[in-house]
């Protein structure tokens, strides 16, 4: 399996995506590390389930990245991701019915096709488009699908978008970087204010996942503080793109995956399924 190790030529040029690609290799190859025969099947099952969950998380991040850069083949790429997840699920289902050696052979083939093949044939297309997109201005679009049904929260979510877009407004190059820094600090302060309001509301309605939701809020604040520190090390175009990706990852995805659960709780009163968004 040594030939399936991570290689530098698999990089597509974005740190988060490249880091996650590398970790997918690390998880997959863990299945081939020798263990006692009686522990082999248990070890492989544990590894393949971990790979399945991390791959779904990675695809969510990669799809966010493609949306931000307005990748023209997004829908086609999304279908490929769905096909890979289906093959992974089939692989897991087959583990109970075939021998270990046969399963290892199937897993090795899956790694070559779903990881190496997909990165080299499809993800490198994203890299080429990303290189062209770096020099362009960005804008964060609000959409009605982001509404959670609570007027104050929805209004504050829309204000987050409005503030974020101030960073992308045209200005003289000599003052633009300072303006971007001021905007991201303003955004961070407003995010904190919004989170305080949202957490008070969740407490008021007895939301069962309040603690988990507050932990995610804390991660977002930490990421924004780190973002502010990194501004001085980035050129303005790189920073604008990273900010657009940040908003998509932590604001849009947070609204769609976490804040909408609050509405679901109010509408249905059902148990809430926890989905963690991994830190950038």
C-alpha positions in Angstrom: 0.0 0.0 0.0 3.0 2.3 0.1 2.2 3.6 -3.4 -1.0 5.1 -2.1 0.7 7.5 0.3 0.0 11.2 0.2 2.0 13.1 -2.3 2.6 16.8 -2.8 1.2 16.7 -6.4 -2.2 16.0 -4.9 -2.5 19.5 -3.5 -5.1 21.8 -5.1 -3.8 25.0 -3.5 -6.2 25.6 -0.6 -4.8 24.8 2.9 -8.0 23.4 4.4 -8.9 21.2 1.4 -5.3 19.9 1.1 -5.1 19.2 4.8 -8.3 17.2 4.7 -7.2 15.3 1.6 -4.0 14.3 3.4 -6.0 13.2 6.5 -8.2 11.1 4.4 -5.1 9.2 3.2 -3.9 8.8 6.8 -7.2 7.4 7.9 -7.5 5.0 5.0 -4.0 3.7 5.3 -4.5 3.0 9.0 -6.7 0.0 7.9 -3.6 -1.7 6.5 -1.4 -1.3 9.7 -0.7 -4.9 10.9 -2.6 -6.1 14.1 -3.2 -9.5 15.7 -5.4 -11.7 13.4 -8.3 -11.8 15.9 -8.4 -8.0 16.0 -8.1 -7.5 12.2 -11.8 -7.2 11.3 -12.7 -5.0 14.2 -9.8 -2.7 13.3 -10.8 -2.4 9.7 -14.4 -1.8 10.6 -13.5 1.0 13.0 -11.2 2.6 10.4 -13.6 2.4 7.5 -16.4 4.0 9.6 -14.1 6.8 10.6 -13.1 7.3 6.9 -16.8 7.4 5.9 -17.7 10.1 8.5 -14.6 12.2 7.7 -15.1 11.9 4.0 -18.7 13.3 4.3 -17.4 16.2 6.4 -14.7 16.9 3.9 -17.1 16.9 1.0 -19.3 19.4 2.9 -16.3 21.7 3.2 -15.2 21.2 -0.4 -18.7 22.0 -1.6 -18.7 25.1 0.5 -15.4 26.1 -1.1 -16.8 25.5 -4.6 -19.9 27.6 -3.9 -17.8 30.5 -2.7 -15.6 30.5 -5.8 -18.7 29.9 -8.0 -17.2 26.8 -9.5 -19.0 26.2 -12.8 -19.0 22.4 -12.6 -20.4 22.4 -9.0 -23.5 20.2 -9.7 -21.4 17.6 -11.6 -18.9 17.5 -8.8 -21.6 17.2 -6.2 -23.0 14.1 -8.0 -19.5 12.5 -8.0 -19.3 13.1 -4.2 -22.7 11.4 -3.7 -21.5 8.5 -5.8 -18.4 8.1 -3.7 -20.4 8.1 -0.5 -22.7 5.4 -2.0 -19.7 3.3 -2.9 -18.3 3.7 0.6 -21.6 2.6 2.2 -21.7 -0.4 -0.1 -18.1 -1.2 1.0 -19.1 -1.0 4.7 -22.1 -3.3 4.1 -19.9 -5.9 2.4 -17.5 -6.2 5.3 -19.7 -8.7 7.1 -20.1 -11.0 4.2 -16.6 -11.3 2.6 -13.2 -12.3 3.8 -10.6 -9.9 5.2 -8.2 -10.3 2.3 -10.9 -9.7 -0.3 -12.2 -6.7 1.6 -8.6 -5.2 1.8 -8.4 -5.6 -2.0 -11.7 -3.8 -2.4 -10.7 -1.1 0.0 -7.4 -0.6 -1.8 -9.3 -0.2 -5.1 -11.7 2.3 -3.5 -8.8 4.4 -2.2 -7.2 4.5 -5.7 -10.5 5.5 -7.3 -12.2 7.7 -4.7 -9.1 9.4 -3.3 -6.2 9.4 -5.8 -8.4 9.3 -8.9 -10.9 11.8 -7.7 -8.2 14.3 -6.6 -6.2 14.0 -9.8 -9.2 14.0 -12.2 -11.7 16.3 -10.5 -10.2 18.3 -7.7 -7.3 19.5 -9.8 -10.0 21.2 -12.0 -11.0 23.2 -9.0 -7.4 24.2 -8.5 -7.1 25.6 -12.0 -10.4 27.5 -11.6 -9.4 28.8 -8.2 -6.2 30.2 -9.6 -8.2 32.3 -12.0 -10.7 33.3 -9.4 -8.2 34.7 -6.9 -7.9 38.0 -8.5 -11.7 38.7 -8.6 -13.9 40.6 -6.1 -16.2 38.6 -3.9 -19.7 39.1 -2.5 -21.7 37.1 0.1 -25.3 36.7 -1.1 -28.2 36.4 1.4 -30.8 33.9 0.4 -34.4 33.3 1.7 -33.5 29.7 2.5 -31.3 31.0 5.4 -34.4 32.2 7.2 -35.0 30.4 10.5 -38.4 31.9 11.3 -37.5 34.1 14.3 -37.6 37.7 13.2 -34.9 39.1 15.5 -32.5 36.3 14.7 -33.2 36.5 10.9 -32.6 40.2 11.0 -29.3 39.8 12.7 -28.2 37.1 10.3 -28.9 39.5 7.4 -26.9 42.2 9.2 -23.9 39.8 9.4 -24.0 39.4 5.6 -24.3 43.2 5.2 -21.3 43.9 7.4 -19.2 41.1 5.8 -19.8 42.6 2.3 -18.4 45.9 3.4 -15.0 44.2 3.3 -15.5 43.6 -0.5 -16.5 47.1 -1.4 -14.3 49.0 -3.8 -11.8 51.5 -2.2 -8.3 52.8 -2.8 -5.7 50.0 -2.6 -3.7 52.0 0.0 -6.6 52.1 2.5 -8.4 48.9 1.5 -6.4 46.5 3.7 -7.0 48.7 6.8 -10.7 49.0 5.8 -10.9 45.2 5.6 -9.4 44.8 9.1 -11.8 47.3 10.5 -14.7 45.5 8.9 -13.7 42.1 10.2 -13.3 43.5 13.7 -16.8 45.1 13.3 -18.1 41.7 12.1 -16.6 39.9 15.1 -18.1 42.3 17.6 -21.5 41.9 15.9 -21.2 38.1 15.8 -20.6 38.1 19.5 -23.6 40.4 20.1 -25.8 38.1 17.9 -24.6 35.0 19.7 -25.5 36.5 23.1 -29.0 37.2 21.8 -29.3 33.8 20.2 -28.2 32.0 23.3 -30.6 34.0 25.5 -33.4 33.0 23.1 -32.4 29.3 23.2 -32.4 29.4 27.0 -35.8 31.1 27.1 -37.4 28.4 24.9 -35.7 25.5 26.7 -33.7 24.4 23.7 -32.2 21.0 24.5 -28.9 21.4 22.6 -28.1 24.8 24.1 -24.7 23.7 25.5 -23.6 22.1 22.2 -24.7 25.2 20.2 -22.8 27.5 22.6 -19.7 25.4 22.1 -19.9 26.0 18.3 -20.4 29.7 18.9 -17.2 29.7 20.9 -15.3 28.0 18.1 -16.5 30.6 15.6 -15.4 33.4 17.9 -12.0 31.8 18.3 -11.7 31.4 14.5 -12.6 35.0 13.9 -10.0 36.2 16.4 -7.4 34.1 14.7 -8.5 35.5 11.4 -7.9 39.0 12.6 -4.4 38.1 13.6 -3.6 36.7 10.2 -4.7 39.7 8.2 -1.3 41.3 8.2 0.3 38.1 6.7 -2.1 37.9 3.7 -2.3 39.9 0.5 -5.7 41.6 0.1 -7.0 39.3 -2.6 -6.1 36.1 -0.7 -7.7 37.6 2.4 -10.9 38.4 0.6 -11.3 34.9 -0.7 -10.5 33.4 2.7 -13.1 35.7 4.2 -15.7 34.6 1.7 -14.9 30.9 2.5 -15.0 31.7 6.2 -18.5 33.2 5.9 -19.7 30.3 3.9 -18.2 27.7 6.3 -19.0 29.3 9.6 -22.0 31.6 9.0 -24.0 30.0 6.2 -23.3 26.4 7.2 -23.9 27.3 10.9 -27.3 28.8 10.0 -28.3 25.9 7.8 -27.1 23.1 10.0 -27.5 24.5 13.5 -29.8 27.5 13.7 -32.4 25.8 11.7 -32.6 23.1 14.3 -34.0 25.7 16.7 -36.9 26.2 14.3 -37.3 22.5 14.0 -37.5 22.2 17.7 -40.2 24.8 18.0 -42.2 23.4 15.1 -41.9 19.7 16.0 -40.6 19.4 19.5 -38.5 16.4 18.3 -35.0 15.4 19.4 -32.2 17.2 17.7 -29.4 15.4 15.9 -26.0 16.9 16.6 -23.8 17.6 13.5 -20.3 19.0 14.4 -18.6 21.4 12.0 -14.9 20.8 12.1 -12.7 23.8 12.9 -10.9 25.3 9.9 
